[in-house]
Amino acid sequence: MATRIGQTKASFLLNGFAICLLIALVGCSTDKSGAEVEWPEITNETKPWTRWWWHDSAVNPTDLTANMEELEEAGFGGLEITPIYGVKGYEDQALLFQSDEWMDALEHTLNEGKRLDLGIDLANASGWPFGGPWISAEDACRNVQFKQYSLKTGQRLNEKVTYIQEPLIRAVGRRVEISEVKFPISSNTNLNELALDQIRFEKPLPLQTLMAYSDAGEVLELTSLVDGNGQLEWQAPEGNWNLYAVFQGWHGKMVERAGQGGEGNVIDHFSEEATRKFLKDYDDKAEGRDLSGLRAFFNDSYEVDDASGESNWTPRFFEEFEARRGYDLKNYLPALFGNDSEEKNSRVLCDYRETISDLLLDEFTRVWAGWAESHNAVIRNQAHGSPANILDLYEASHIPETEGLNPMRIKMATSAGHVSGKELIACEASTWLDEHFLANLGDAKQNFDRYLAHGVNHIVYHGTPYSPQGEEWPGWLFYAAVHFAPTNSWWPDMKALNDYVTNCQSFMQKSIPNNDILLYFPIYDTWSQKGRSMLAHFGKPQEPLTRELSELFLAKGYSFDYISDRQIQKLTAQNKLIKAPGATYKTIVVPKCEHMPLATMEKLLELAEAGATIVFQEQLPVDVPGMGDLKNRQQAYEGLVKSMEFNPVMNLSVYSRGDGNFLMSDDMDGMLEMVDVYPEELAQLGLWYNRVKRVEGTCYFITNWSDQPVDQWVTLQTSGEHAAWFNPMNRAKGKASVQKVDENQSQVYLQLAPGETLILQWYPYKVQLDDYPMMTAASEKNELSGEWTVAFEKGGPSLPASYQTTELKSWTEQSDELKKFSGTASYQISFDKPQAEASAYLLDLGEVHESASVYLNGEKLGTLVGPSYQLSIDPSLLKETNELEVKVSNLMANRIIDMDKNGVNYKKFYNINFAANKRENVGPDGVFTAAHWEPLPSGLLGPVSLTPLEIKNQ
């Protein structure tokens, strides 16, 4: 099987595939009548990957190999190593993070990855964010503090210009007194047990500057007049003077969930020096080792500011600000701290936030990416939550990665990847789908489908703990995840879900996006608003800047990607289309906003001159943001706006520029129609979809998570005469029924049950395939009645005895022993061949808890994960008398309930040890408990039926 774990940085830095694909799409021959249609190639990157937690890195070669073999057999294509907090009782087996012994384990894992064709990524930190014991206070994350003083003519400042940082300590799951912790942090030997989240010691803060502002507008810097004791040697001249003293504090954020050797200060993300010092520890420890095969280094999101206060400063901030914004921030400290006029406050704050954004991009993300390239690797980066324009951060990352359920957050990462031409866009999937032990494979599929529908093409499960082979059930666990590990009772059906993801991603990875709209992200409006704190963080579940338009677009079926000001500068226009490095679009939509940089408006006009059409919701932006060179920028912007002569066209206002146009109206649908952008009917039917371009032609990923089946002709915003359906759950394929509407639209006949997915691939030539079966069911179901034999194959705490029954019901109702059983049971029954002839038969299992593999006469027909449990049976597979076997796996929960009721301790972890997702499941000891739960329904509850199917006349 093909592998790409040795792929170099070049394919990520320049998406040559996208370029080749565009050439192929233009030159694709239509002479291939009757061509074979095949599933795309499978590689370890088309398969799903999983985060692989190393608890305190208490790993050994034998169990590493055993773990990896189990994961490869289950259909995973790669593993991301994330060292994390420890397990009590295994302290003597822990490997100090990035020690020689730890590097031995990494080297072994990489060698085994090559043998098993498993790709390997590595989190740069043990836990998150980046930091560790080698990060001293000088390179740790900072914050800014200030004091004000007032003087009048002739007065001297009596108090000292000093700021004593107040002590603060926060720990996970316990109360810690600050007296228990020594300074510096690295001198503490029990950090794993302390589980510190944030700590600030009481200490004087270094003075950054002391500025004086008179009521006459005079500004003086007094920093050099403050002596070593904080005494100011200065007498106020004539006037009333406000003095601002700025101090550099320590934010105090600690690396979360770290294992031994990884605990310590979080780095200053706004300092290249701090970033390089953090990365140097790996360089020093990896020197002379063969670590080839490591594909990517990983960052598990920003998450510095999920603490008390923000990290909002760096020692060189004043110098960086002046270099980037063109003026000295020290002259505007009253505005920075919100004490000047409203307009000046807004403009200076905007510039401050933009500078923070620039520093996070230039001093951390790009530095880290360049460092990874020096190791012939790439970076996988979660940028959401950062106090920066995350579209730019994602573009600077080789593999952008998102998480969460909100489409807007997902599309931030996928948009940046689409616009910049990233081959892979990843997600952290299935984090906290439900409470522990309650999520099933159907829940996971729904989560994956949401990501795939919004542009993700590289799913990374969250996740799989390394666990020793001899460890008692349920093995080692992680506190915030679905347990994708062999000890989960539905693990026997895991490969079916992994194969499904693989089949979907084999289409989605070898593609370029086919979205119509670039939606401008007006970040300067947020940067100019006061807000609750000095920084603004982006990629939140509900993004206010574009929420109205983005939700409208998603609901109606308009396809779009977000774009930043920086990304707009890279666009070109040709043949009325807008070309980004990674994709082509029909228009840019600017939502109603107040601020836009002069350079952005100039670029939009340049694009219009070359033939592009730019759509403005209701109005043009009113003003430029920020303070630097304000008068000249405002005059230039006003000049541009005044030069635009908009004319009414129907209910729109149109300004023609060169070969293109600016459109302005509150009628978004009308403006989009003028640029030939129409919504996809799929969205209006409640379907999730993603439309891409592949070498063969346009391709749709379509999934139905509504509560109703779809069985009808559907209009698509693509044109063609030949297409094929691919079913990624069972690898069935067949020719689609197509009706061409015009040069831009076609209709296809679509049948999709709730929870079902199909992939539609268009071709510029006739395809050699049988028709994909679209079926109609008879009105009456034939229930399979008789005696079922129920035998338990795998699970625990022990294997119950088999039994016979004529009534399908939850096995928990059969005996007290079965109330606590989690595992797999085989249900077998004999039935006669139906008398009614049919094109096929629909086997409906009815109610199932939770997943089922179906066998007919010894041959496996498929695996069903829900929410519907149906499959089609070809009549040729039926005999006069038939044996049906359904192997059903339930949840882990019932066995966990019994363990919690009986006080069996499986929650033996340091740090967060073992958090509940929902408050009602927090026990007296503050950790998760299922002791108050009742046993959950398990097994095959039916009714099981066979229904004749006939080919549907469409």
N, C-alpha and C positions, 0 to 999 in steps of 0.2 A: 504493500500500500504506500502511496506517495507520502512524503513527509516534507514539511517546510520549517522544521525547527532550526535549521541552519541558515535561514533567510537573513540576509544582511540588511543594514539600515537603509540601503539605497531604495528598496521597494517601498519603504514608508515615506522617505523624503520626497520622492517623485513617483506618483502613482502611474507608472508606465502602462499598467493594465488599462487604466481609463483611457489613455491616449490610443492604445491599440484597439480598444473596443470601439471607440468612435470611428476609427478608420474602417474597422470591420463592418460596422453598421452601415457606413456609406457604400462600401464596396461589396456587400453581401449579394451573392448571385441568387436569382430567382429561378434558376434552371434545375434545381435539385428536386424535381418532381418525384414523389414517393420516397423521400429520404427517411432513413431510420431515425427514430426519436428515442434518445436515451437519457437516463438520469445523469446529472453532472458528476464529475470526479469527486471522490471522497478523499480528504486528507485529514491529518490530525487537527487542522484548524477549522475544518467544516464541522467537526464534532464539537460538542459542548466541552468546556473545561470546568474545573471546580477549584475553589479556594481550599487549600489543604493546610489546616491549622496544625502547627507543631507545638503542642503544649509544653512550654518551657524547653522546647527542643530536646525532650527526653526520648530521643529516637535511637535506633540501632540498625545496622545494615540488614539484618534478617527480617525485622518487621517492616522496615522501609520497603524492601523488595516485595514482601507479601502484600502490603497495602497497595502498592502500585499495580501489582498483577491483578488484584481484585477490581481496581478502578478501570484498568484497561479492558478487562473482560466485560465490564458493565457498559462499555461504549464511550468512555471519556477519552478525549483527545489530548488533554493537557492538564497540568496541575500548577497552581500558584502557591508557592510556599509562603506561609505567613506565620512566623514564630509568634507565640502568644503566651499568656500567663500559664502558670504551672498547675500540676495535679498533686494534691497532698499525698504524701507517702512515696513520691517518686523523685524527691529532691536529689538523691544521690545519683540518679541517672540523667539529670539535666545537663545539657551542654551549654556552656556560656556562649551567648550570642556572638557570632563571628570570631570565636576562639579557634585554635588549630583543630580541635576535635569537631567543632561545629562545621568548619570548612571541609573536614574529611567527610562528614555526613552529606554536605551539599554536593561534593564531588561524586560520591557514590550515587546519589540520586540522579545527577545529570547523566552518568554512565548508564544507569538503569533506564532512564528516559530514552536514551538512544536505542537501547536494545528493544524496548517495548513500543517504540514510536510514540512516546508521550512527550509533548512539549512541556517545557518547564519555565515558569516565571518566578520571580522572587520579589517579595516586599522588601524595600530597602531598610525598613525599621522593624523592630520587634514590637508589634502594636502600631499605634498611630497617634498623632502625626509624627513627622520625622524628628528624631532626637535620640539621645542616649547618654550614657555616663561620661562620654568623652566630650560632650558639649558643656563648656563652662558657662558661667554667668555672662561672660563677655560676648558669647555667641548665642545666647538664649533669646527668646522672644521678648520684646520690650513693649512698654506703653508710655504714654505721655501724661504728665501731670503739670499743673500750673498753679501759681499763686498770683494774686493781685495786691498791689499796694497803692495808696494815694498820698501824694505830697503836694504842698503848696509852696509858693515862692519862699525861698530861703530855708525850707525845712530839710532835715536829714532823716534818713530811715533808721529808726531806733532798733527795730527787730532784725534779726539775722535773715538773710536770704537763704533759707534752708527748707527742705521738705523731707520729713521723716515718713517713710513708707510704713503703712499700718500692716501688722501681721495678718496673714490669712492662710488658712489651711482647709483643704477639701480632700476627702478620701472616698473611695468607692466601698459602700457597704459597711462602713464602720466609722466610729468617731476616733479621731487622732488629735492629740494635743501637739501644738507646735514644739513644745519642749522635748518631744520624743524624736525630733528630726534634727540632724546636724547640718551645718553649712561647711563646705559645699555639699550639694546633694550626693555627689559621687562617693562621699566618705561614709554613707550609710550602707550597712551590709544587709539590711532587712527590708529593702524597698519592695520586694515581691509581696511580702506580708502586709506592709503599710498600704499598698495600693493607692498611692497619692494621685490625685487628679490635678491639684493646683496648690502651690505654696508660695507665699511671699514672707520673707523675713523682715522684721523691723530693722530698718537701716536707712541712713541718709541717702538721698538720691543725688546723682551728679547734676549740676546745673548745666543746661544747654545754652541758655541765653537769658539776659535780663535786658528788656527794652522799656524805654520811657516814651510816652505819648502825651503831648501837651494839648490843651483845648484850642490852641492856635494852629494845630496841625503839624507841629514839629515832632520829629522822631529821632531818638538817640539810642545808640546801643551802649549799655553800661556794663557789659559782662566783665570786661577787663578791670573794672573798678571794684569788683567783689574779691575780698581777700580769702585766704584759705580757711578762715573761720566763718565765712558767710557774711562778713560785715561789708556794707556798701560805703565806700569812701566818695560820697557825692552829695553836693548841696543843690537843691532844686533851683533852677533859674526862675525867672518871672513866669507866672502862669500856674494853672492847675495841671498836675501831672498824674497820669495813671501808669503804673509800672506793672509789667507782666514778666514773671519769672517762669521759664519753662524748664522742667526737670525730666530726666530720662529715668523711667521706672522699669521694674521687672514684672512682666505679666504673670509669670509663675506657672504657666501651663506645663504639666508633666506628660510624658508619653503615656498614653492610655493602654491598659491591658498588656503591658510589656512582660516578657519573660526575663529570666536572670541574664544580666549582661546587656539588656536593652533599655533598662529603666533610666530615667533622667530627664534633663531639661529638653523641651521642644526648641527647635532652632528658630532663629530670626529669619523668617521667610523673605524678608526684604533686603537681605544682605548676601551678596555673592560670596563674601569671605566665609560667612557662617555656613552657607550651602556647601561650599567646597570642603570646609573642615569636617562637616558631617560625612561627606562621601569619601573622604580620605581614609577613614577607618577601614572601609571595605577594601580600598586599594591596597593598604598596608597588609591586611590579613590575607588577601587573595593573591599576593605577589608570588609568582613561581608555580601557581596551580593551574591545572587544566580545567577551566570552567566553561569550555566551549559547549554549546548546546543550550545555554541560557538565552531564551528568546527576549525577555523583557524584564525590566525592573518596574515595580508597582508602587503607587501611592494611594492609600486608602482615604482619600478626601482631605480637605483642609482641616476642619474641625479644631482649629486653635481657639476659636472664640466661643465654643460651647462651654463657657466657664464664667467666672466673675469678671466682667469687663472684657476689653478687647486687646489684642496685640495690634497696636496702631502706630508704632514708631520704630525707628532704626537710627543708630548713631549718626549716619551721614544724611539724615533726611533733609536738613536745610540745604545742603549742597545739591542733593539730587533734585529737590524741588526747583531750585533756581535754574539748574541746567535744563530741566524738562518743561518748566512753565514760563521761564523767561523773566521772572522777577523774584525779589527777596521776600520770602514768607515772613521773615522777622519783622518786616514793616507793617504786617497786617495781622498781628496776633489777636487784637480784639475781635476782628472778623472771624478768625479761625475758631475762636471759642464762643462765638455767637453773641458778641456784645457790641457790634457796630450796627449800621443800618441793615435793614432786611435784605436789600439787594446785595450789598457788599458781603454780608455773612454768607449768602447763598453762593456767590461767585467764588469766594475764597475756599469755601468748603468743597465745592465742586472740584477745584484744582487740587486740593489736598487729596480727595478720594481718587482722582485720576492718577495722581502720582503714586499712591499706594498700589493701584492697579498695575501701573507700568512696572513698578519694582517687583511685584509678585510674578509678572511675566518675564522680565529681563534678568532679575537677580536669582530667581529660583527655577522657574519652569524651563527656560531656555538653557540655563546652566546645567540643570539636571539632565535634560535631553542630550545636550552635547557630550556630557560625561558618559551617558549610556552608549552613545555612538562610538566613543573611544574604546568601549568594551565589545564592539561589534554587536550591540544589542539596541533595543528601543525602550521607550517608556510607555506604560499603561497608566493613565492618570485620571483620577476622579477630581474634577475641578469645582463641582457644585459646592455651594456654601462659601465660596471664596469672596473676599471683599474686592472683587476685580471683575472686569468684563470676561466672564467665563467662556464666551465664544472665542476670544483670543487665546485664552489658556488652553482650551481644547484643541485649537488649530496648531498650537505649538507642541502638542503631544502626538506621538506617533500613533498611539491607539487611545482615542478618547473613551472614557468609561463613565456611565451614568448608573443611577440606582433609583428606587422608589416607584410609585405607581402613577404619578401625575404625568400626563402626556407632555406638558410644557417642559418639565424638568428633563424628561427623556430626550425631547427634541433639541434641547440646548446642545447636548453632546453630539447627537446625530447630525444636526444642522452644520455644526463646525466641521464634522467629518466629511459631509457631503460637499460643502463649499470648497474645502481645501483638498479634496481628492484622497481621503484616507481609505485604504483598502479594508481595514477592520475597524468596527465601532462596537465596543463591548458594553456589557452591563453586569452589575452585581445583582444576580437574580434570586428571588425567593427569600429575601430577608424579612423575617417576621410576617409570613403569610397569615398566620393564626397563632394561637397559643402553642407552646411546645407540644409536640407529639400529635397534633390534631390535623395538620395539613396532609392532603393526599396527593397523588400524582396528577389528578385532574386539576387541583388548585395550582400546582406547579406549571402545568401546560397553559393554563389561562394566563399566568404571570409571564411566561415566555412569549406567548402570542401577542401580548400587549407590547412587549419590547420589539418583536419582529415587525409588527404593524407600524411602528413609529421609527423604523430605520436601523435598529440594532441588528447586527449580523454576526455577533460573536458573544454567545451567552456563557457567562461564568457563574456557576452555581455558588450559592452562599449557604452551606458549603459542607466540607467533609473533614472531620477531625482525624488525624493520625491516631491510631489506637493499637496497642500491642495485641498480638493474636491471642494471647492467653488471658486477656482482661475479661473479667466477668461482665455479663450483659448489664446495661446497654453500651459498655465501653466508654471512651472519653467523648465528651459533648461540648458544644459551644453554646454560649448563652443567648444568641440572637439569630436563630436560623432554623430552617427546615433541615432535618438531620439526614443528609444524603450520604448515608454510610451503610455498610453491609449489615449492621445490627438493626437497621430499620426493617420492620416486618414486611413492608411492601418492596423490599430490595429485589426479590425475584423478578419483578416487572419493571425494574429500573431501566434495563437496556432498551425496552420498547420505547420509553420516553426519550432516551438519549438518541436512538435511531431516528425518531421523529425530528428532533432538533437538528440532527445531522442532515437529514434530507432537506429540511427548510433552508438551512444555511448554505448548502451546496448550490442553491439557486441565488440566494441573496448576496453571497460574498463576491461571486464573479459577476458583478453588475456595476452600473453607475446609477445614481438617483434620477428619477424622472418626475420631479416636482415642478410645478408651474411658477410658484411665487417665491420671491425673496422678501421676507418680512423684516423690515428695519427694526432693530432693537434700540429704542431711544434712551440709552442708559444715562445720558446727561440730565434728563428730567429727574431721575432718582438721585443722581449725584448732586443736584442743585436743591433738593428738598432737605429740610432740617432733619427729620426722622428722630428716632429715639436715641441714637448714638452717633459717634463721629463717623463710623464706617457704615457702608451699605453692603449687604451680602446678597449674592445672586444665585439663582438656581433653586429657589425655594419652591415648595409644592404649588403655591399659588403666586405666580409672578404677576404683579399688578400692572407692569408697564404695557404689556400687549394682551392681557387676559381677555378683554372684550373681543378683540379681533381674532385672536388665536382660537378661542372657543367657538366663535362663529364659523371660522374656516373648518375646524374639525367636524362640527355638527353637520355642516352642509356638504362636506366632501371636497373642499378645495385643498390641494396639496401644496405645502409650503415648507421652507426652511428659514430659520432666523439668520440675520447677517448683521455684523457689527460695522462701525465706522471704519475701522482698520481694514476689514475684509473688503469693504466697498472699493477701497483704493486699488484693489487687484482685479476689478472687473473690467471687461471690455464688451463692446456691442458689435454685433454683426448680423446682417439680414434680419433686423428687428428683434433679435434674440440677445439675451444677456449671458455672457460666458464667464463663469468662475473657473478657477483652476481645476475643479473636480466635477462640474456639472454645468448644464445650460438651462436657463430659465426664461420665462416669457415676460416677466415684469418684476419691478420692485414696488412693494406697498409700504408707504410711510404712514404709520398710525398717527392719529391726532397727538401732537406733542408741542412743547414750547421751545425746546432748544435743539439746535443742530450745529455742529462745527462748520465753519466757513468752508473748509477743505472738503467736507462731505457734500455740501450743496454744489460746490464747483464740480465735483466728480459726477454728480447726478446730471448736471447740465451737459457735461462732456459726453456722458452716455446717451443722453437724448439727442445730442448733435449727431451721434453716430447711428441713430435709428432706434434707440430704446424708448419704451414708454414707461414713465414713472407715475405711480398712482398715489395721490395724497388723500387721506381721509379728512374731509371737511375743510382743512386749512393747510397753508404752508407753516413750517415752524416759525415762531415769532422772532427769535433772537439767537445769537451765538452764546455758548456757555462760557464760564470762567472769567478771570480778571485780566490775565496777561494781554498787553497790547490791545485793550478792549476797544478803545475809540476807533482805531484803524480797522479792526475786524468788524465792528458794527457798521461802520460806513461802507465797507466793501460788501457786507451781507445785504444791507439795505439797498445798495446799488443794484445788486443782482435781482432782488425781489422786485424793485421798481421797473427793471427792464423786461419783466415778464408780463406780457399783455394777454390775459386770459379772455377767451371769448366763449359765450354760451353756446353749447351744442346740446340740444334737448335739455335734460336736467343736469348737465355736467358743465364744468368750466374747463376749457382746453387752452393750453399754451403750446404752440408748435415751435420746436427748436430743431433746426437742421432737418434731419430725416425722422426725428422722433417727436414725442409729446410729453407734456406734463398734464395729467388729468386730476381734477379736484372736485370732490362732491361728497355728500353723505350717503350716496347711493353706491355702495361698494359692489354689489352685484352688477350694476350697469357699467361701471368702469371696467370691471374684470371682463365682462362680455366684449368690450371694445378691443381687448387684447387677446381675444380667443381663449380665455380661461373660463372653463366651465366645471361645475362640481361633479364628482363621481356619485352616481346613484347608490353605490355600495354603502356609503356612509348613511344615507337616508333610510336604508333598510336595517340600520343598526349593526352593520358589519364593520369589522376592523380590516384594514387593508394597507398594503404598501405596493407602490408601483415603481418599477425599476426598468432599466434597459440592459439587456444582455446581448451577446453577439448574435443570437438567433432572432432577437426582437424584443418587444415590450413584454414584461412579465409582471404578474400580479400575485402577491400573497394575500389570500382572503380567508378570514376565520370568523365564525359565527358564535359570539358569546351573548347573543340575545336569548330570550326564553322561548323563541318561536323558530320553527324550521323555515328555510327559504326554498321555494320551489317555483321558479318563474324565470321569464326572460329578464335580463338585466342589461341596461345600456352602459357601455364603457366609453371613456373618452380616448379611445384608440381605435384605429381603423385596421381592418385586416379580413382575410377570408379563411385563414387556416390557423388553428390553435389546438393545443392539447391540454387536457387536465392531468395533473399529477397529484396523487394522494400521498402526502408525506408520512401518514401513519402506517400504511400497508404497502406502499410503493406501487399501487395500482396506477395505471395510466391509460389514457384513451383520447380519441379525437373529440374535440368540443363541437357542439352545435352552434354555428355562427350565422348571423344575419348582418351583413354590412349595411349600415345606415347611410353613410356618406364618407367622404375622405377623412373625416376626423372622428367618426363614431361608429361603433359596432354594437350588436347585441349578442350575448351568449346566454345559453340556457344553464341555470345554476340550481343545483340541489345541495343544500347544506344543512345538516342537523345541528342543533345546539352543541357547541363544543367541538365541531368538526372544522377541518381546515382543508382547503384545496389550493393548489398553485396553478395558475393559468399562464401558459407560455405561448406567445404568438410566433408565427413563422412566416417568412416571405415566400414559402413554397409549400406544396402539398405534403402532408405527412403520411407515412405508412403506418397507420394504426387503426385498430378497431375503434368504433365509437365508444366513448366513455358511457357506461350504462347509467342512464337516468330512469329510475324505476317508479312504478306506482304500485301500491300495496292493496291487496284485497281488503274488504271491509271487516272480515272476521279473522281473529287470531285463533290459532290452534294451540291451546295450552298443553305443554308436555306434562302429563300426569303419570303417576305411578310411584314406585319406590326409589328414592335417592339413597345412595351409599355415600356417607360422609366420612372421609379419612383424613387425619391430620399428618402433614408431611414434614413440616418444619416450624420451629418456634418454641415458645416456652411460657411459663417456667418449666413445664414438662409437656410431653406430647400426650394429649388425651386419647382415650380409646375411640375407635370408630363407632359409628351408629348408622342405623337405617331410619328413614323417615319418609312419610308421604306428604308432609306439610313443611314447606320451606319457611323458616323463620330464623331470626338471629341465633347464632350458636350460643350466645350468652344465656338464652332461655333454656338451654338443654341441661346444664348442670352448673353447680357452683365452681367446679374446676374450670369450666369454659368461660366463666365470667372474667377470669384473669389471664386468659390465653391471648397472646398476640403472635400471629404467624400465618401460615398458609394451610388451607384445607382443600381437599379434592372432593368435588361433588360429581357423582357418576349416575347416569340413568340410561336405560335402553328405550328406544322408540322405533316405531315402524315408519317406513317411508311414507310421506303424505300421499294420499290418493290423487289429490288434485295436481295436474301437471302445471308447471310454472317455468318461467325463464330463470328464476332464482327463488330462494327462500330467505326471508328475513328472520334471523335468530335474534330475539329480544330477551335479554336476561332479566328485565325488570329492575328491581332494586338490588344494588350491589354495594357492599361495604368491604373493601374500597376499590380494589382493582382486580381484574380477572383475565386469565389466559384460557383460551377456548380450544379444545381438541375434539375432532370428530373422527371416529374410527382410528384413533391413534395418530392422526395428522394434525399438527397445530394450525389453526385457522387465523389466530391473531391474539393480540392483547388489548384489552379495553380499560381505559382509565377514567371514563366518565366525561361529562355528566350523563350522557346517554350510553347505554351498554348494548349496542346492536351491531351486527355484522351480517353480510350477505353470504349465503351458501350456494355454490354452484350445484345444480342437480346431479352432475356427474359424480359428485363426491358421496352421494347417498346410496346406501344399500337397502335391501329389503328390511333388514333389521340393523339399527345403528347404535353405536355407543357414543354418547356425549359425555365429555368430561370438562368441568369448569373448575379451574384452580383459583381460589379467591384468597387474597391477602388482606388482612385488616390493618388497623392502625397500631402503633406502639402503645397507645394510651391505656388500654385495659391492663396490660402488664405493669405499666408505671403506676396506675391507680393502686394496684395491689401492693406494690413495693412501698409507696408512700403511706398507705394505711398501716403497714407493718413496720415502718421505720427503717426500711432497708436503705442504706446510704449510698447513693450513686452520685450525689452532688458534693464532690470532694475537691473543688477547684479553688485556687487562690483568686484574688482580685474580685471579680463580680459574682462569683459562685452563686448561683445559677439563677439568673434573674427571670422573673415572670414578665410576660408581655402585658397581661391584664391585672389590674389591681386586685380583683377578687381571687386571684390565684397566688397571692403572696401569703406565705405561712407565718406563724409566730416568730420564726427565726429570720424573717425578712427575705427568704428565698422562695422560689417556685415550689408549689405543692399541688398534687392532684388528689389528695386524700379525701376531699369532699365531693369528688366526681362520682357519678354512677357509671357502671360499665356501658360502653358505647355499642350500638348495633354492629354486628360483625357477620360477614359471610354472604351467602347467596340467599336473598329473601324473595326473589321472583316477583310475580309469576314469570316462568320461562315459557316462551311461545315461539312457534314457527308460523310465518305468514307468507303465502304465495306472493311473488312479485312478478310483474310484467313490465316489459320495456314501455316507457312512456312515449306517447305520440306528442311531439312538441309543436 
